Amino acid sequence: MQAAHENRTSLQVDGPLSTSLGEKSYTQRVLIATGLLGRAVLLGTLFVLASDVFFLFYLAVMFAVLLRTMSDALSARTKLGPVRSLVVVTLALTAAMGFGAFATGALAAREVEQLSTDLPGSRGHDQEYVGRFP
């Protein structure tokens, strides 16, 4: 009876999933580690190269949260529904940005005009300054 119990516990299944990590050869473990490291490096490189896109998505989500928070606050204080309060908040923010552009537009136009007159003369001065150094 004891032999039958030993046969049941020593039963092994053959195949690629039958071995545990401890039973894998050194080469297999190195290949697994190299593959995982390669995937991590590839994922990190992809994140770095596409960081502008990820940052844009992050800003879009944060702007959506801001709009939702403001529209929920307006909806709670008034009898407007969530869609109408979102429209009111969007129009108010658009009006505020338009007013800000109108208020600073004249100053920005003067600065650009000043740059257009000063910039051509500064190029010769810069070349003269750099030319003094060997």
N, C-alpha and C positions, 0 to 999 in steps of 0.2 A: 504494500500500500504506500509505503514511503517512496518507492521508486516511481510510482505513477504520479505522485505529487511533484517529484523532481522533474519529470518529463514535461509536465504542464508549465512549470515556471521557466524552464530552459528553452521553450519554444521560441524560435526566432523567425522573422519574416525577412526574406531577401528583397532587395530593391533599393532605389535611390533614397527613400525616406526612412529606411530601416536603421541607418547608423546615426548615432548621436554625434554631437560636436566633438566629444572626447575621442571618438573612434575614427574621426577623419584624419587623413594623412596631413602632414605638415604643408605640403603643396596645396592641398584643397583649402586649408585654413588661410594660407597666404593669398590665394586667389579670391577667396570670399572677402577678406579684409581689403584687398586692393580694389575690388569692385565697389565695395561700400565707400571707400575713400574717393574713388573716381566719381561716383554719383554725387557725393557731398561737394566735391570741387566743382562739378558741372552745375549743380544747383546754385552754389554760391556765385559762380561766374554769371549765370543767367540772371540772378537777382541783381548783381552789380550792373550788368549791361542794360537791364530793363528797369533800373531804379526810378527813372523819370516817369515811366508808365505807372509803376506801383505808387509813387508819390502822388500822381494825378488821381488815381483811384482813391487813395487815402483822403485827399482834399475833397473829392466829390462826396465821399461818405460823411466827412465832417460837416460839409455844407448842408447836406441833407438832414443831418441830426440837428443842426442849428435852425434850419427852416421848420422842422417838425416841432422843436421845442418852442419856438416863437409862436407858431400857429396854434399849438395846444394851449399855451398861456392865453392867447387872444380868444380862443374858443371857450375857455373856462370862464373868462370875464364877460363875455358877450353871449348873445343867443345865436351867433353864427355857427354854422356847421364846420367840420374840419376842412372840407374842400374850400369853402368860401373864405375861411380865415387864412388858409394857405395862399389864396389869391391876393388877399389884402396885404399879407406880410410880404409877398413877392413884389407887389406894386410899390409898397412903401420902401423896400430896399432898393428897387430900381430907381425910384425918385430920389432917394438919398445919394446914390452913386452919380446920377445925372447932375444933381445940384453941386456935388463935390467937383465934378469935372468942369462945370460951368464956372464955379468960383475960382478954381486954380488954372483955368484955361488961359486967361490973359497973362498970368505970370509965366506959365510954361512957354507961351508964344514969344514973350520978350526974351526969355533965356535962350531959346533956340535961335532967335534973330541975332542976339549978341554973340553966340557961338559961331554962327555963320560968318560974321565979320572978323572975329578974333582968330579963328582956327587957321585960315590960310597964312597969316603973318607969323603964327607961332611955329610953323613947320621949318622955316628958314632959321629961326632962333634955335630950335632944337637941334638941327643939323650942325649949326655952328658950335653949340655946346658939346655935342658928342664928338665932333672933330678935334677938340682940344685934347682928348685922351688918346694915347697910342694904342 
